[in-house]
Amino acid sequence: MNTHHYLRHTITAALPYANGPVHIGHLAGVYVPADIYVRYLRQIGEEVLFVCGSDEHGVPVTIRADKEGLSVQEVVDKYHQLIDAAFARFGISFNIYSRTSLPVHHQTAQDFFKVLYEKGVFRLQESAQFYDEKAGQFLADRLIKGTCPVCSFPDAYGDQCENCGSTLSPDDLIQPRSTLSDAPLVKKLTRHWYLPLNEYEAWLREWILEGHAQDWKTNVYGQCKSWIDQGLQPAP
């Protein structure tokens, strides 16, 4: 009996934030290479699903909404339409171009969380987080700026210094301040669920750095190795 062996390919590319239009650098660096690969696989008869969508959650979206004086929903609706139209005009051949605000995305994310929660994977921890008393809210890392401890750049974000490229946490910054009000920050206790990556460090080291060392691009392998070598921490 003749059998045909083939792979089903699910291919995606980085989801663009719905906080601005895509530009030629995005297209050339991310979406055109992926589209070329997808078209090649289709031409040789492989089954391919090319999926992407607008990322409508996260601090960059809220920052854009504040700058434009619009609601978050108005911002994501505006830029999702612009991004979707740009991809169509450029001929990027997605099977699906969706958006993370759709109910199917929320339900799928909740399903992942519930499975891990029911297995007792998460840890409930109390921690001190930066709080802007003037704005009346806790601050995500991109809403915090300060002096980089590595290069002394005065406007490093709470997750990364865009001057020297160092990965940071808000606690690393010297004289951290809020981007919402430019006010000095205080710390308040808050409770969150954490994924205890430290408990899986040995398994991740073996799987990523040893079992699949040849499967990664050099820069991806190097970044993962750096994180693991530093010691993984629980992630909120």
C-alpha positions as CSV (number, residue, x, y, z in Angstrom):
1,M,0.0,0.0,0.0
2,N,1.4,3.4,-1.0
3,T,1.4,6.0,1.8
4,H,2.3,9.6,1.6
5,H,4.3,11.0,4.5
6,Y,4.1,14.7,5.0
7,L,4.3,17.4,7.7
8,R,1.6,19.8,8.6
9,H,3.2,23.2,9.1
10,T,1.8,25.8,11.4
11,I,3.8,29.0,10.9
12,T,3.5,32.4,12.6
13,A,5.4,35.6,12.9
14,A,5.7,38.1,15.7
15,L,2.4,39.6,16.5
16,P,2.6,43.4,15.8
17,Y,1.4,45.6,18.7
18,A,-1.8,47.5,17.7
19,N,-0.2,50.8,18.9
20,G,1.0,52.0,15.5
21,P,1.2,51.1,11.8
22,V,3.7,48.6,10.5
23,H,6.6,50.0,8.5
24,I,9.0,48.6,5.8
25,G,11.4,47.4,8.5
26,H,8.8,45.3,10.1
27,L,7.8,43.8,6.7
28,A,11.3,43.1,5.5
29,G,12.6,41.8,8.8
30,V,9.8,39.6,9.9
31,Y,6.8,39.1,7.6
32,V,8.3,38.8,4.1
33,P,10.8,36.1,5.1
34,A,8.0,34.1,6.7
35,D,5.8,34.6,3.7
36,I,8.6,33.4,1.3
37,Y,8.9,30.2,3.4
38,V,5.2,29.7,3.5
39,R,4.8,30.1,-0.3
40,Y,7.7,27.7,-0.9
41,L,6.1,25.0,1.2
42,R,2.8,25.5,-0.5
43,Q,4.4,25.2,-4.0
44,I,6.0,21.8,-3.1
45,G,2.6,20.5,-1.9
46,E,2.9,20.8,1.9
47,E,0.0,21.6,4.1
48,V,0.5,25.0,5.7
49,L,-1.4,27.2,8.0
50,F,0.1,30.7,8.2
51,V,-1.4,32.5,11.3
52,C,-0.8,35.9,12.8
53,G,-2.8,38.8,14.4
54,S,-2.7,42.1,16.1
55,D,-1.5,42.1,19.8
56,E,-4.0,44.3,21.4
57,H,-2.9,43.8,25.0
58,G,0.0,45.3,26.9
59,V,1.5,48.6,28.0
60,P,2.5,50.0,24.6
61,V,-1.2,50.1,23.7
62,T,-2.2,51.9,26.8
63,I,0.7,54.4,26.3
64,R,-0.5,55.1,22.8
65,A,-4.1,55.6,24.0
66,D,-2.9,58.2,26.6
67,K,-0.9,60.0,24.0
68,E,-3.7,60.2,21.5
69,G,-6.4,60.9,24.0
70,L,-8.4,57.9,22.9
71,S,-9.8,54.8,24.7
72,V,-7.7,51.6,24.5
73,Q,-10.5,50.1,22.3
74,E,-10.4,53.0,19.9
75,V,-6.7,52.7,19.6
76,V,-6.6,48.9,18.9
77,D,-9.5,49.2,16.4
78,K,-7.7,52.0,14.5
79,Y,-4.3,50.3,14.3
80,H,-5.6,46.7,13.7
81,Q,-7.4,48.0,10.6
82,L,-4.3,49.8,9.4
83,I,-2.0,46.8,10.0
84,D,-4.4,44.3,8.4
85,A,-4.8,46.5,5.3
86,A,-1.0,47.0,5.0
87,F,-0.4,43.3,5.1
88,A,-3.1,42.7,2.4
89,R,-1.6,45.4,0.2
90,F,1.9,44.0,0.5
91,G,0.6,40.5,-0.4
92,I,1.5,38.7,2.9
93,S,-0.5,35.5,2.4
94,F,-1.8,34.8,5.9
95,N,-4.5,32.1,6.1
96,I,-5.7,33.9,9.3
97,Y,-4.9,37.4,10.5
98,S,-6.8,37.8,13.8
99,R,-6.6,39.9,16.9
100,T,-6.0,39.0,20.5
101,S,-9.2,40.8,21.7
102,L,-11.4,38.1,20.2
103,P,-13.2,35.8,22.6
104,V,-11.4,32.7,21.2
105,H,-8.1,34.2,22.3
106,H,-9.4,35.0,25.8
107,Q,-10.9,31.5,26.2
108,T,-7.8,29.7,25.0
109,A,-5.5,31.7,27.3
110,Q,-7.9,31.0,30.2
111,D,-7.9,27.3,29.4
112,F,-4.1,27.2,29.6
113,F,-4.2,28.9,32.9
114,K,-7.0,26.7,34.3
115,V,-5.1,23.5,33.4
116,L,-2.0,24.7,35.2
117,Y,-4.0,26.0,38.2
118,E,-5.9,22.7,38.6
119,K,-2.6,20.8,38.5
120,G,-1.3,23.1,41.4
121,V,1.6,24.5,39.3
122,F,1.2,28.1,40.3
123,R,2.4,29.7,43.5
124,L,0.6,32.5,45.2
125,Q,3.2,35.0,46.4
126,E,3.1,38.4,48.0
127,S,5.6,41.0,46.7
128,A,6.4,44.7,46.9
129,Q,5.6,46.4,43.6
130,F,6.2,50.0,42.4
131,Y,3.1,52.2,42.9
132,D,2.4,55.7,41.5
133,E,0.4,57.5,44.2
134,K,-0.4,60.4,42.0
135,A,-1.8,58.2,39.2
136,G,-3.3,55.8,41.7
137,Q,-2.0,52.6,40.2
138,F,0.6,49.9,40.2
139,L,3.1,50.2,37.3
140,A,4.1,47.7,34.7
141,D,7.8,47.7,33.8
142,R,7.4,49.9,30.7
143,L,5.7,52.6,32.8
144,I,8.9,53.0,34.9
145,K,12.0,54.8,33.9
146,G,15.3,55.4,35.7
147,T,19.0,55.5,35.3
148,C,20.5,52.3,33.8
149,P,22.9,50.6,36.3
150,V,25.0,49.3,33.4
151,C,25.6,52.4,31.2
152,S,24.1,55.2,33.3
153,F,21.6,56.1,30.5
154,P,19.0,58.3,32.3
155,D,15.9,57.1,30.5
156,A,16.1,53.3,30.7
157,Y,12.8,51.4,31.0
158,G,12.0,49.0,33.8
159,D,12.5,46.0,31.5
160,Q,15.3,47.1,29.2
161,C,17.8,49.8,28.5
162,E,17.4,50.9,24.9
163,N,20.9,52.5,25.0
164,C,23.0,49.5,25.9
165,G,20.5,46.7,25.4
166,S,20.7,45.4,29.0
167,T,17.8,43.4,30.3
168,L,16.6,44.9,33.5
169,S,13.9,44.8,36.2
170,P,12.4,47.9,37.8
171,D,14.4,47.2,41.0
172,D,17.6,47.5,39.0
173,L,17.0,51.1,38.0
174,I,18.6,54.0,39.9
175,Q,16.1,56.6,41.0
176,P,13.1,55.0,39.3
177,R,10.2,57.3,38.4
178,S,6.7,56.9,36.8
179,T,6.2,57.8,33.2
180,L,2.6,58.6,33.9
181,S,3.2,61.5,36.3
182,D,7.0,61.7,36.6
183,A,6.5,61.3,40.4
184,P,8.8,59.4,42.7
185,L,7.6,55.9,43.4
186,V,6.7,54.0,46.5
187,K,6.3,50.3,47.0
188,K,3.2,48.5,48.1
189,L,2.4,44.9,48.7
190,T,0.4,43.0,46.2
191,R,-0.4,39.3,45.6
192,H,0.0,37.5,42.3
193,W,0.1,34.0,40.9
194,Y,3.7,33.0,39.8
195,L,4.9,30.3,37.5
196,P,7.9,28.7,39.3
197,L,10.3,28.5,36.5
198,N,13.1,27.8,39.0
199,E,11.5,24.4,39.7
200,Y,11.8,23.5,36.0
201,E,15.3,24.9,35.5
202,A,17.0,21.5,35.2
203,W,14.5,20.2,32.7
204,L,14.6,23.4,30.6
205,R,18.4,23.3,30.6
206,E,18.5,19.8,29.3
207,W,15.7,20.3,26.8
208,I,16.8,23.6,25.3
209,L,20.6,23.6,25.7
210,E,21.4,19.9,25.3
211,G,18.5,18.0,23.7
212,H,17.7,20.7,21.1
213,A,20.9,22.7,20.9
214,Q,21.2,22.5,17.1
215,D,17.6,23.6,16.5
216,W,18.0,27.2,17.6
217,K,19.5,30.2,15.9
218,T,22.7,31.3,17.6
219,N,21.2,34.5,19.1
220,V,18.2,32.7,20.4
221,Y,20.3,29.9,21.9
222,G,22.6,32.5,23.5
223,Q,19.7,34.5,25.0
224,C,18.1,31.3,26.5
225,K,21.5,30.2,27.8
226,S,22.1,33.5,29.5
227,W,18.7,33.4,31.3
228,I,19.2,29.8,32.4
229,D,22.8,30.4,33.5
230,Q,21.7,33.4,35.6
231,G,19.2,31.2,37.4
232,L,15.5,31.2,36.5
233,Q,13.1,33.0,38.8
234,P,9.4,32.6,39.4
235,A,7.5,34.6,36.7
236,P,4.3,36.5,37.5
